[in-house]
């Protein structure tokens, strides 16, 4: 058994400690002999406080970690720690980066910029169309989309990105072997099959928990150079992603469909506070100085074109959205 992996997983399973403390322990035990000296007493000395829910020799945690490795091998899950050279570099910039990233598929190319595209689970037809087309247009510029694999905007941004041939990135609020929602499992398989990745900070067997999703959103924005909020009501979790993007010093945009939407109160508020309003991916590319030989085609239903209306209707049928 890989002792370094076992050590990483034991540390990840220690209750009562946060991701920054986990990273501190990874740095302290960054040697082959780290596992042999890992104990409750040593960890308490490093952290400067008592661990009330950990046994003296951490035997229970070792058993959990060994089971994690067994499940990871069966289900094709990899993991990378903060101190690894393969860790996504932009995540290192976060105040509280995930100590371990668990994943299925291929981690994103660190040399390639990513764009986060997120929004409501119950979008209007115009927002559905715009999310899909932005995802596809970014793919044509060889830019993967990062999103949360949720229903609605997230799923359509992923689908558009896949249709354009990009290795899209899905960040879960559960472990990579517990895809949520279940209705998007086929989409998750397609993401992996097309060279993308499903990733999470949660170890195998972790189901979706409501408090996981706000934490997940910091990773979505953290992986990306910029974030697009397509459509968001005032209670949308996408607004949490927007806040994280601003705190992380990332670019932030909102879409024209979201600003004009009856369900876009949160989107309009972001625009009023200074977020740039865009009608498509071409504006992102221009802002970043990316020049394409051919401008990606971007048609939206609010333009009242027949092609835009047909696209909106087709996508709405797939998502069972009423037009």
N, C-alpha and C positions, 0 to 999 in steps of 0.2 A: 504494500500500500504506500502511496506517495505521502511521505511524512510532512512535507511542506503544505500540501493540500489539506491533510488532516489537521495540522496546526491552525491553518486559516479558518477552517470550518468550526473547530472548537471555539476559537475566539469569537467567531460570528454568532455562536450559539449562547455565549455568556449573557444571561439576563442582566438588566439594570444598567447596562452601559450603552452609550450612544455611539454613533458612527465615528466621531472624532476620537473617542477613547479607543475604539477598535483599531483605528489607524495607528494610534500611538503604540498599541501592543504589537501590531505587525512590524513596526519599525524596531521595537525593542527585541523582538524574537526573530529577526531577519537573518537567521543562520540555521544550518542543518541541525544543530543541537537544540534548537529552540523548543521542540516538542518535549525533550527530556527534562527541561527545567520549568516547563509551564505548569504552574500550580496556583491554587487559590491565594496562598500567602504571597507569592511573588507578584501576582496580578494586583493584589491589594496594596503592596508596597509601591508599585509603579503608579497606580491611580491615586494613592493617598487617601483611601477610604475603604470601608468594609463592604463586602458583598454578602448580603443576607440570604440570598437564594441559591447559593452555590455550595456544593459539598467540598470537603477539604482537598480531595485528590481529583476532583472534576471528572470522576468516572462516568457519571450520567451524561455529561457533555461529550465525552469521547464516544460513547455509544451512539448518541445522536449524530455526531459527525461521521462516524463509520456508516451509519444508515444513509446519511446524505450522499456519501460517495457511491454506495450501492445503487441508489435511485438515479443519481446523475449518470452513471454508466449505462443503466438500462434505458433511460429516456433521452440520452444524447445531450445532456446539459453540461456546459463548460462553465468555468468561473475564473475571474481575474481579480486580483487584489489591487488596492491603491498603490502598493509599492512595486507592482509589475510594470515592465516597460510596455506591455500591451494594453494597459488601462487607458480608456478614452481620455485624451489630454485635456479637453475642455472641462471635463468633470473635476479635474484637479483644482480648478479655479474656484469651486464652490466653497462657501463657508462650512457646509456640512456634507461633503461628498460621500457617496456610498462607499463603505469600506471594501465590500465585495460586490462585484457585478456578476450575476448568474445569467447565462444566455443559451439560447438554441439558435444555431445558424452561424453567421459570420459577422464579427464585430465591424462597425463602420470604419472605412478608410480614414485615418486621422488627417490625411492631406486633402480631404474633400469636405467642403462646407456643407452643413445640413441646415434645413429650415424646418422649424416646428410649425405644424398646421393643426389647430385645435378649434373646438367650438361645441355647441350644444348637442345633446343626444336627440333632440327633437327639432330639427331644422326645418326651415321653409324650403320650398322647391328651388328658389333662387340660390340659397346658400348651399344646398346639396350640389347644384351644378357648379357653383364657383369653387367649392372645395375640391371637387373631382378635377376640374380643368386646371386649377393651380397646381395640384399634385402632378398631373400629367405634363404640364408645361415645365415645371421644375425638373422633371425626369429628362425631358428633351435637352435641358441644359446640364445634364449629368449631376443633378443635385438631389440626393435622397431627402425624403420627408421623414420627420420624426413626429409621431403622434401616439395616442394612448390606446388604440385598438377598440375604442368604445363605439357604441352605436352612433349613427348620425354622421356628423362632420368628420370625426376621426377616421371612421371606416372608409368614407368616400375619398378622403385625402390619400389614404394608403392605396386604395384601388386605383386612383388616377396615377399615382406614382408607379405602381406596378405595371399599369397599362403602357406607360412611357418607357419602361425598361429599367427603372432605378431600383437598387436594393434598399427598399424602405425599412424604417426602424420603428418597431413597436415597443413601447415601455409599459409594463404591466403594474397593476397594484396588487398582484398576486405573484406566485413563483412562475417561472416559464413553463412548468408542466401543468399548471392550473389555469388554463386560458379562460379569461372572463371578458365579456359574456360568452356563454357557450355557443351562441348563434354565430360567433365570429371564428370558430375553430377552423373552418375551411379556409377562411382568409388567412389565419395564422399559418396554416400549412403552406399556403401559396407563397406567403412572405419568405418562409424558410427555403422552399423549393426554388425560388427565384433569386437566391443569393443574399437575401436580407437577414434580419435578426429580430428575435423577440428577447427582450432583456428585462431584468428586474434586480432589485437589491434584496429580494426575499428568497430564502433557501427553499429547497424542494419540499413540496407538500403544503406550502402556505396558500391558503385560500384567500379570496378577496375579502378585505375588511374595510369598513368605511373610512377609517383613519389612515389607511395605506395610500389612498388616492391623492390627498393633498401633498403628501410627501413625494409620491410618484411624480407629481407635476414639476417639482424642482429639477428632476432628472431630464424630463422632456425639454424644458427650456435650456437646461445646462448643457445638453449635448449639441444644441443648435447655435448657429451664429445669429439667427434672428427668429422671431416668433410671429406668426400670423394668427390673429383671432378672427375667424370667419364670421361667426354669429354667436352672440352670447346674451342671454337674459341676465338680469342683475344677480341672480342666484347661481349662475353657472360656475362650475369648477374651472372653466377656461380663464376666468378672471384671476384665479389664483396663479395659473401659469403665467399670465401677463405680468402680475406683480413680481413673480420670481425673475422673469426675463429682465425687468427693469432693475431689480436689485443686483442681478448678475452682470449688468452692463451690456446686455444684448439689444439688438435692434427690435423694434416692436411696430407691427402694422395691424390695421383692421381693414376689412374689406368693404367695398361699396354696398354689397348685398346685405351685410350685417348692419351697416349704418342706416340703411333705408328700410330695414325689416321691422315688422310689428313685434318680433321676438328679440329685437336687438338692443334693448335698453342698455345693457352692459357695454355693448360695442360702441354705441353712441357716446356713452360716458367716457370711454377711453379716448375716443376721437376729440371730445371736448377738452380732455386733459393733455392733449398734445400728440397722441398716437397718429401716425401718418395713415391716411386712407388710400388704399390701392384698389385698382380694378382687376389686377392680374399679376402673374409672375414676372412679366416683362419689366415692371417698375422696380421689383426687387433686383433683377439682374442689372438694370441700368444703375441703380444706387450702388451696387457692388462693383461696377465697372466690368461686368461680364458681357462680352460682345459675341453674339451668335451670327452665323451666316444667314440664318432664317429665323425670324421672330416667331416664337411659339404661338400657335393659333389659340385665341382665348375668346370664347363666345359665351355670353351669359343671358339667361332668360329675361333679365330686366331690359336688355337691348331690343326685345320684341322681335328678334329675328326668328324665322322658321326653324333654323338649325338649333338655336338656343332653346326654343320651346320643346323641340323633339328630344333634346338631350335631357332637359329637366324632367320631362314625362317619363323617359326610360329609366333614369336613375331613381325617380320617386317610386316607380313600380317595384324596383328591386328592393327598396327599403320599406315598402308598404306605407309610404307617406302620402297623405291626402293633399292633392293640389287645390 
